[in-house]
Amino acid sequence: MSNDDFEKYPRYRQNRRMQQKKLQRQVRKSRRRLNQLRIMWKLFILILLIVLCYMLLKLPAWRLHTSAFDSLSSPALEIVNNKIVPSQKILSALRRNQVSTKPIFLVRTDNLKESIKQLEPVQDVYIRRFWYPARLKIIIIERTPVLTISPDIEVPPIAFFSSDGKLIGRDYMPLSPEYKTVRIITYGVGDDYRNWNKAKVNNFKKLAAMVENASSEQVEYIDYRDPRDVYIKIPTVNIRLGSFNAGVYDKIQRLRTLVPQVKMLNKKIKYLDLRWDSNFIKLDE
Protein backbone atom coordinates (compact mmCIF):
# COMPACT_ATOMS: atom_id res chain seq x y z
CA MET A 1 0.00 0.00 0.00
CA SER A 2 1.39 3.44 -0.97
CA ASN A 3 1.54 6.60 1.09
CA ASP A 4 -1.31 8.05 -0.87
CA ASP A 5 -3.43 5.20 0.26
CA PHE A 6 -2.61 5.88 3.92
CA GLU A 7 -3.47 9.56 3.54
CA LYS A 8 -7.01 8.50 2.84
CA TYR A 9 -7.52 7.45 6.39
CA PRO A 10 -8.43 10.34 8.78
CA ARG A 11 -6.82 8.78 11.81
CA TYR A 12 -3.49 8.44 10.10
CA ARG A 13 -3.59 12.04 8.97
CA GLN A 14 -4.40 13.20 12.49
CA ASN A 15 -1.46 11.29 13.98
CA ARG A 16 0.86 12.69 11.39
CA ARG A 17 -0.19 16.27 12.19
CA MET A 18 0.32 15.65 15.91
CA GLN A 19 3.83 14.33 15.30
CA GLN A 20 4.69 17.37 13.18
CA LYS A 21 3.42 19.78 15.85
CA LYS A 22 5.35 17.92 18.54
CA LEU A 23 8.50 18.13 16.48
CA GLN A 24 7.93 21.84 15.91
CA ARG A 25 7.44 22.40 19.66
CA GLN A 26 10.68 20.56 20.37
CA VAL A 27 12.53 22.71 17.81
CA ARG A 28 11.12 25.93 19.29
CA LYS A 29 12.00 24.79 22.79
CA SER A 30 15.56 23.98 21.72
CA ARG A 31 15.89 27.40 20.11
CA ARG A 32 14.61 29.12 23.28
CA ARG A 33 17.14 27.22 25.39
CA LEU A 34 19.91 28.06 22.95
CA ASN A 35 18.95 31.74 23.00
CA GLN A 36 18.84 31.70 26.80
CA LEU A 37 22.31 30.15 26.91
CA ARG A 38 23.61 32.79 24.52
CA ILE A 39 22.12 35.58 26.64
CA MET A 40 23.56 34.10 29.82
CA TRP A 41 26.97 33.67 28.19
CA LYS A 42 26.97 37.26 26.94
CA LEU A 43 25.92 38.50 30.36
CA PHE A 44 28.68 36.45 31.98
CA ILE A 45 31.30 37.86 29.60
CA LEU A 46 30.02 41.42 30.19
CA ILE A 47 30.18 41.01 33.96
CA LEU A 48 33.64 39.46 33.68
CA LEU A 49 34.87 42.40 31.58
CA ILE A 50 33.44 44.89 34.04
CA VAL A 51 35.12 43.12 36.94
CA LEU A 52 38.44 42.95 35.07
CA CYS A 53 38.27 46.64 34.14
CA TYR A 54 37.49 47.56 37.73
CA MET A 55 40.39 45.46 38.99
CA LEU A 56 42.72 47.03 36.40
CA LEU A 57 41.67 50.52 37.38
CA LYS A 58 42.30 49.70 41.01
CA LEU A 59 45.86 48.54 40.37
CA PRO A 60 48.30 50.87 42.16
CA ALA A 61 50.59 50.92 39.11
CA TRP A 62 48.02 53.12 37.31
CA ARG A 63 48.39 55.83 39.96
CA LEU A 64 51.23 58.09 40.96
CA HIS A 65 52.77 57.13 44.26
CA THR A 66 52.06 59.57 47.07
CA SER A 67 55.82 60.14 47.38
CA ALA A 68 56.24 60.99 43.65
CA PHE A 69 57.37 64.55 44.47
CA ASP A 70 59.47 63.69 47.51
CA SER A 71 62.85 63.44 45.78
CA LEU A 72 64.55 63.69 42.41
CA SER A 73 65.31 59.96 42.54
CA SER A 74 61.60 59.10 42.45
CA PRO A 75 60.91 56.54 39.67
CA ALA A 76 57.59 58.31 39.02
CA LEU A 77 59.25 61.60 38.03
CA GLU A 78 61.70 62.64 35.31
CA ILE A 79 62.86 66.23 34.68
CA VAL A 80 64.69 66.97 31.43
CA ASN A 81 66.03 69.84 29.32
CA ASN A 82 66.70 72.21 32.25
CA LYS A 83 70.14 73.79 32.02
CA ILE A 84 69.51 76.99 33.99
CA VAL A 85 66.89 76.05 36.56
CA PRO A 86 68.15 73.47 39.08
CA SER A 87 66.03 70.34 39.21
CA GLN A 88 65.57 70.86 42.94
CA LYS A 89 63.78 74.16 42.30
CA ILE A 90 61.46 72.44 39.83
CA LEU A 91 60.78 69.74 42.41
CA SER A 92 59.97 72.41 45.00
CA ALA A 93 57.49 73.97 42.55
CA LEU A 94 55.82 70.59 42.03
CA ARG A 95 55.47 70.13 45.79
CA ARG A 96 53.05 73.05 45.91
CA ASN A 97 50.52 70.61 44.47
CA GLN A 98 49.05 67.47 45.97
CA VAL A 99 49.86 64.22 44.20
CA SER A 100 46.65 63.15 42.48
CA THR A 101 45.12 59.83 43.54
CA LYS A 102 43.31 59.41 40.21
CA PRO A 103 44.51 57.00 37.52
CA ILE A 104 47.31 58.66 35.57
CA PHE A 105 45.22 59.06 32.39
CA LEU A 106 42.69 61.14 34.36
CA VAL A 107 45.27 63.38 36.03
CA ARG A 108 45.19 67.02 34.90
CA THR A 109 48.59 68.69 34.72
CA ASP A 110 47.56 72.35 34.33
CA ASN A 111 48.32 73.24 37.96
CA LEU A 112 51.71 71.54 37.77
CA LYS A 113 52.58 73.56 34.67
CA GLU A 114 51.55 76.84 36.25
CA SER A 115 53.64 76.15 39.34
CA ILE A 116 56.75 75.46 37.26
CA LYS A 117 56.20 78.45 34.95
CA GLN A 118 56.43 80.73 37.99
CA LEU A 119 60.19 80.08 37.92
CA GLU A 120 61.64 83.05 36.04
CA PRO A 121 63.90 81.24 33.52
CA VAL A 122 61.09 78.87 32.49
CA GLN A 123 59.39 79.92 29.27
CA ASP A 124 57.18 76.89 28.81
CA VAL A 125 56.58 73.40 30.20
CA TYR A 126 55.39 70.16 28.64
CA ILE A 127 54.29 67.27 30.83
CA ARG A 128 54.00 63.77 29.40
CA ARG A 129 52.02 61.13 31.25
CA PHE A 130 53.03 57.47 31.02
CA TRP A 131 50.38 54.93 31.89
CA TYR A 132 52.06 51.82 33.19
CA PRO A 133 53.71 52.22 35.54
CA ALA A 134 52.31 55.68 36.23
CA ARG A 135 54.95 58.40 35.90
CA LEU A 136 55.45 61.96 34.70
CA LYS A 137 58.11 63.41 32.39
CA ILE A 138 58.64 67.15 32.87
CA ILE A 139 60.10 68.80 29.76
CA ILE A 140 61.40 72.31 30.48
CA ILE A 141 61.70 75.04 27.82
CA GLU A 142 63.95 77.78 29.20
CA ARG A 143 64.51 81.36 28.15
CA THR A 144 67.68 82.00 26.15
CA PRO A 145 70.31 84.18 27.91
CA VAL A 146 71.78 86.95 25.72
CA LEU A 147 73.29 89.46 28.20
CA THR A 148 74.98 88.98 31.55
CA ILE A 149 75.42 91.74 34.12
CA SER A 150 78.52 92.28 36.27
CA PRO A 151 79.15 95.22 38.66
CA ASP A 152 82.89 95.09 37.94
CA ILE A 153 85.31 93.51 35.47
CA GLU A 154 86.73 91.17 38.12
CA VAL A 155 83.31 90.16 39.48
CA PRO A 156 81.43 87.18 37.94
CA PRO A 157 78.00 87.93 36.44
CA ILE A 158 75.22 88.38 38.98
CA ALA A 159 72.23 88.37 36.60
CA PHE A 160 71.28 87.87 32.97
CA PHE A 161 68.79 89.08 30.40
CA SER A 162 66.94 86.64 28.20
CA SER A 163 66.16 87.18 24.52
CA ASP A 164 62.66 88.37 25.42
CA GLY A 165 64.06 91.11 27.67
CA LYS A 166 63.42 89.46 31.04
CA LEU A 167 65.93 90.10 33.82
CA ILE A 168 66.76 86.99 35.86
CA GLY A 169 68.70 87.30 39.09
CA ARG A 170 71.58 85.63 40.88
CA ASP A 171 69.48 82.65 42.03
CA TYR A 172 70.14 81.09 38.62
CA MET A 173 73.79 82.05 38.26
CA PRO A 174 76.34 81.07 37.10
CA LEU A 175 75.24 80.09 33.63
CA SER A 176 76.55 77.07 31.82
CA PRO A 177 79.61 77.88 29.62
CA GLU A 178 77.67 76.68 26.58
CA TYR A 179 75.68 79.93 26.59
CA LYS A 180 77.36 82.64 24.53
CA THR A 181 76.26 85.95 26.05
CA VAL A 182 77.37 89.56 25.88
CA ARG A 183 78.83 90.60 29.22
CA ILE A 184 77.86 94.10 30.35
CA ILE A 185 79.83 95.81 33.13
CA THR A 186 77.52 98.25 34.91
CA TYR A 187 76.89 99.65 38.38
CA GLY A 188 73.33 100.48 37.45
CA VAL A 189 74.10 104.17 37.99
CA GLY A 190 72.79 106.64 35.40
CA ASP A 191 70.99 103.89 33.48
CA ASP A 192 69.67 101.26 35.87
CA TYR A 193 69.73 97.89 34.12
CA ARG A 194 66.71 96.80 36.16
CA ASN A 195 64.66 99.17 34.01
CA TRP A 196 65.95 97.92 30.66
CA ASN A 197 63.43 96.55 28.18
CA LYS A 198 63.70 94.16 25.27
CA ALA A 199 64.69 96.96 22.85
CA LYS A 200 67.60 98.00 25.11
CA VAL A 201 68.79 94.40 25.38
CA ASN A 202 68.64 94.00 21.60
CA ASN A 203 70.67 97.18 21.15
CA PHE A 204 73.52 95.77 23.24
CA LYS A 205 73.29 92.50 21.37
CA LYS A 206 73.40 94.34 18.03
CA LEU A 207 76.36 96.46 19.19
CA ALA A 208 78.40 93.40 20.16
CA ALA A 209 77.52 91.61 16.91
CA MET A 210 78.64 94.59 14.81
CA VAL A 211 81.94 94.89 16.70
CA GLU A 212 82.64 91.17 16.24
CA ASN A 213 81.80 91.38 12.54
CA ALA A 214 83.97 94.45 11.95
CA SER A 215 86.94 93.31 14.05
CA SER A 216 86.71 89.54 13.44
CA GLU A 217 87.23 89.12 17.18
CA GLN A 218 84.93 88.16 20.00
CA VAL A 219 83.71 90.84 22.40
CA GLU A 220 84.93 90.09 25.93
CA TYR A 221 82.72 92.69 27.62
CA ILE A 222 81.07 96.08 27.22
CA ASP A 223 82.00 98.54 29.97
CA TYR A 224 78.81 100.50 30.61
CA ARG A 225 79.65 101.80 34.07
CA ASP A 226 79.47 105.31 32.67
CA PRO A 227 76.73 105.41 29.98
CA ARG A 228 78.30 108.59 28.57
CA ASP A 229 81.68 106.91 28.09
CA VAL A 230 81.30 103.31 26.87
CA TYR A 231 84.22 100.92 26.29
CA ILE A 232 84.21 97.62 24.41
CA LYS A 233 86.95 95.07 25.07
CA ILE A 234 88.14 92.70 22.37
CA PRO A 235 91.32 90.57 22.68
CA THR A 236 93.46 92.95 20.60
CA VAL A 237 92.45 96.30 22.09
CA ASN A 238 90.07 98.21 24.32
CA ILE A 239 87.72 100.37 22.21
CA ARG A 240 86.42 103.68 23.53
CA LEU A 241 83.08 104.58 21.93
CA GLY A 242 81.79 107.42 24.10
CA SER A 243 78.01 107.73 24.29
CA PHE A 244 75.88 104.83 23.16
CA ASN A 245 73.84 106.51 20.43
CA ALA A 246 72.78 105.89 16.84
CA GLY A 247 76.03 107.26 15.42
CA VAL A 248 78.11 104.65 17.21
CA TYR A 249 77.26 102.02 14.60
CA ASP A 250 78.99 104.03 11.87
CA LYS A 251 82.09 104.41 14.05
CA ILE A 252 82.32 100.65 14.52
CA GLN A 253 82.82 100.11 10.79
CA ARG A 254 86.24 101.77 11.13
CA LEU A 255 87.45 98.70 13.03
CA ARG A 256 87.83 96.81 9.75
CA THR A 257 90.97 98.82 8.97
CA LEU A 258 92.00 99.95 12.46
CA VAL A 259 92.31 96.55 14.17
CA PRO A 260 94.90 95.23 11.65
CA GLN A 261 96.89 98.44 12.14
CA VAL A 262 96.80 98.07 15.94
CA LYS A 263 98.07 94.50 15.68
CA MET A 264 101.16 95.71 13.81
CA LEU A 265 102.15 98.15 16.58
CA ASN A 266 104.79 96.96 19.02
CA LYS A 267 103.66 99.35 21.75
CA LYS A 268 101.24 98.73 24.60
CA ILE A 269 97.92 100.38 23.82
CA LYS A 270 95.53 101.69 26.44
CA TYR A 271 92.54 102.07 24.14
CA LEU A 272 91.44 102.87 20.61
CA ASP A 273 89.45 106.09 20.66
CA LEU A 274 86.50 106.23 18.26
CA ARG A 275 84.67 109.13 19.88
CA TRP A 276 85.68 111.65 17.26
CA ASP A 277 85.68 111.95 13.50
CA SER A 278 89.39 111.19 13.56
CA ASN A 279 90.69 108.00 15.17
CA PHE A 280 93.17 108.09 18.02
CA ILE A 281 95.27 105.40 19.59
CA LYS A 282 95.92 106.05 23.26
CA LEU A 283 99.19 104.50 24.35
CA ASP A 284 99.58 103.02 27.82
CA GLU A 285 102.03 105.22 29.72
Disulfide bonds with the S-S distance in Angstrom:
none
